[in-house]
């Protein structure tokens, strides 16, 4: 049966996919450039991904920052809602895992976004529930993270756009649901998959070739596999994010 998807629902999935892509690219950066990390590597990847989206030191296109801010809100909301659903349904939470708890990832992302421009992001307090006590420290948290991002950019320099294109091989699988097809169409319209990967390769000086894929893999996940040099986003992840949207 044909199903209609609202623009808001598609944009929610796209924003969540963009953050996930950047998170896995952060793992690529850390491994390829041997970035010194003192602390949980998954949290470091979250911070790199969020800061690429919100930092005012990263060049954005016209009206680009507003779109990128919406990506952060979508991805953070997905984490927050996933936590809420898990607790409401008494789903066992694996506290031992390497990722921070979803609710912690939600607040960290929202805090960095708020800290990037507190005056313009008051809705994060009123609508997203950022506590005033945490908000008071977010400007400083953002400044610290931004120094780290600038260190990465300055330390590793840049490559040309042509060189970046020579590094990455892009592969796409066929969508297996109407939702997957709608989201891939939106991603193509925005041009964000290839442009995001190439921007990271260019700005962080990645030189060893790898493959970036969006394909079916029978699991709602994304990962960077160093041994096979493949950065993959599974199409099933799109359906998973949409199922979260339906709970809003």
C-alpha positions in Angstrom: 0.0 0.0 0.0 1.4 3.4 -0.9 2.3 5.5 2.1 2.7 9.2 2.3 5.6 10.6 4.4 5.5 14.1 5.7 8.4 16.5 5.0 9.1 16.7 8.8 9.4 13.0 9.1 11.8 12.7 6.2 13.9 15.6 7.4 14.0 14.0 10.9 15.4 10.8 9.4 17.8 12.7 7.2 19.2 14.7 10.1 19.7 11.5 12.2 21.5 9.8 9.2 23.7 12.9 8.7 24.8 12.8 12.4 25.4 9.0 12.2 27.5 9.5 9.1 29.6 12.1 10.8 30.0 9.9 13.9 31.5 7.1 11.7 33.6 9.6 9.8 34.9 10.7 13.2 36.1 7.2 13.9 37.8 7.2 10.5 39.5 10.5 11.4 40.7 9.2 14.8 42.1 5.9 13.3 43.6 7.4 10.1 45.2 10.5 11.6 46.1 8.7 14.8 44.3 11.4 16.8 45.3 11.2 20.5 42.2 10.5 22.5 42.1 10.6 26.3 38.6 9.4 27.2 35.8 7.3 25.8 36.3 7.1 22.0 32.6 6.9 21.2 32.0 10.2 23.1 34.9 11.7 21.3 33.2 10.7 18.0 29.9 12.2 19.1 31.6 15.5 19.9 33.5 15.7 16.6 30.3 14.9 14.7 28.3 17.5 16.6 31.0 20.2 16.3 31.3 19.7 12.6 27.6 20.6 12.4 27.5 23.5 14.8 30.9 25.1 14.9 31.0 28.7 13.5 34.6 28.0 12.4 33.4 25.5 9.7 32.4 27.2 6.5 28.7 26.8 5.7 26.8 27.6 2.6 23.9 30.1 2.5 21.3 29.2 5.0 23.4 26.2 5.8 23.7 26.7 9.6 19.9 26.6 10.1 19.7 23.3 8.3 22.7 21.8 10.2 21.2 22.9 13.5 18.0 21.1 12.6 20.1 18.0 11.9 21.5 18.2 15.4 18.0 18.6 16.9 16.7 15.6 15.0 19.6 13.3 15.9 19.5 14.4 19.6 15.7 13.9 19.7 16.2 10.4 18.3 18.5 9.6 21.2 16.3 11.2 23.8 13.1 9.4 22.6 14.9 6.1 22.3 15.9 6.4 26.0 12.4 7.4 26.9 10.9 4.4 25.1 13.4 2.0 26.6 12.6 3.1 30.2 8.9 3.2 29.6 8.9 -0.4 28.2 11.4 -1.7 30.7 13.8 -2.7 28.0 17.1 -3.8 29.6 19.7 -1.1 29.2 23.3 -2.3 28.5 25.2 0.0 30.8 28.5 -1.7 30.0 28.5 -0.6 26.3 31.1 1.8 25.0 28.5 4.5 23.9 27.2 6.9 26.4 23.5 6.4 27.4 21.1 7.8 24.9 19.9 10.4 27.3 23.5 11.6 27.9 24.1 11.8 24.2 20.9 13.9 23.9 22.0 16.4 26.5 25.6 16.6 25.3 24.5 17.4 21.7 21.8 19.9 22.8 24.3 21.6 25.1 26.9 22.1 22.4 24.3 23.5 20.0 23.1 25.9 22.7 26.6 26.9 23.6 27.4 27.8 20.0 24.9 30.6 20.2 22.9 30.9 23.5 21.0 34.0 22.4 19.6 32.3 19.3 19.0 28.9 20.8 16.7 29.7 23.7 14.2 27.1 22.4 16.6 24.4 23.6 15.7 25.4 27.1 12.0 26.0 26.6 11.2 23.3 24.1 13.9 20.7 24.5 14.2 20.7 28.2 17.9 21.7 28.6 18.1 22.5 32.3 19.3 26.0 33.3 22.1 24.5 35.4 23.5 22.6 32.4 22.9 25.6 30.0 25.1 27.8 32.2 28.1 25.7 31.3 27.3 25.1 27.7 29.1 28.1 26.2 32.3 27.0 27.9 31.7 23.4 26.8 31.3 24.6 23.2 34.5 26.7 23.4 36.6 23.8 24.7 35.2 21.5 22.0 35.7 24.1 19.3 39.4 24.4 20.3 39.7 20.7 19.8 38.1 20.8 16.4 40.3 23.7 15.3 43.3 21.7 16.4 42.3 18.9 14.2 41.9 21.2 11.2 45.1 23.0 11.8 47.2 19.9 12.6 46.1 17.9 9.5 45.6 20.6 6.9 43.6 20.2 3.8 43.6 18.4 0.5 42.2 19.7 -2.8 38.7 18.8 -3.9 40.1 16.7 -6.8 42.4 14.8 -4.4 39.4 14.1 -2.1 37.4 12.7 -4.9 40.2 10.3 -5.8 40.2 8.9 -2.2 36.6 7.8 -1.9 34.6 5.2 -3.9 30.9 5.6 -3.4 28.5 2.7 -3.7 24.7 2.7 -3.4 22.3 -0.2 -2.8 18.7 -0.3 -4.0 16.1 0.9 -1.5 13.8 -1.9 -0.2 10.9 0.2 1.2 9.0 3.3 0.3 10.5 5.1 3.3 14.1 4.3 2.2 13.3 5.5 -1.3 11.9 8.8 0.0 14.8 9.4 2.3 17.4 8.6 -0.3 15.7 11.0 -2.7 15.9 13.8 -0.1 19.6 13.0 0.6 20.3 13.2 -3.1 18.4 16.5 -3.4 20.5 18.0 -0.5 23.6 16.3 -1.8 24.7 15.7 1.7 26.1 12.1 1.6 28.9 12.6 -0.9 29.5 16.3 0.1 29.9 15.4 3.8 32.3 12.5 3.2 34.4 14.6 0.7 34.5 17.6 3.0 35.9 15.5 5.8 38.5 13.9 3.5 39.5 17.3 2.2 39.6 19.2 5.5 41.3 16.5 7.5 43.8 15.3 4.8 42.6 11.7 4.6 44.8 10.1 1.9 44.2 6.3 2.1 41.4 5.3 -0.2 38.2 3.8 1.2 34.6 3.0 0.1 31.5 4.8 1.4 28.3 2.9 1.0 24.6 3.2 1.6 23.2 -0.3 1.2 21.1 -3.0 2.8 22.9 -5.1 5.4 20.0 -6.7 7.4 20.7 -4.6 10.4 19.9 -1.0 11.5 23.5 0.2 11.9 26.4 2.2 10.6 30.1 1.6 11.0 33.6 2.3 10.0 35.5 -1.0 9.4 39.2 -0.3 9.2 40.1 -3.8 8.0 38.0 -3.6 4.9 38.3 0.1 4.6 34.5 0.6 4.3 32.3 3.2 5.8 28.8 1.9 5.7 25.3 3.2 6.4 22.7 0.5 6.4 19.4 1.2 4.7 17.6 -0.5 7.6 18.8 2.3 9.8 16.5 4.7 7.9 13.5 2.6 8.8 14.6 2.5 12.4 14.8 6.3 12.7 11.4 6.6 11.1 10.0 4.2 13.7 11.3 6.5 16.3 9.7 9.5 14.6 6.3 7.7 14.8 6.6 7.8 18.6 6.8 11.6 18.7 
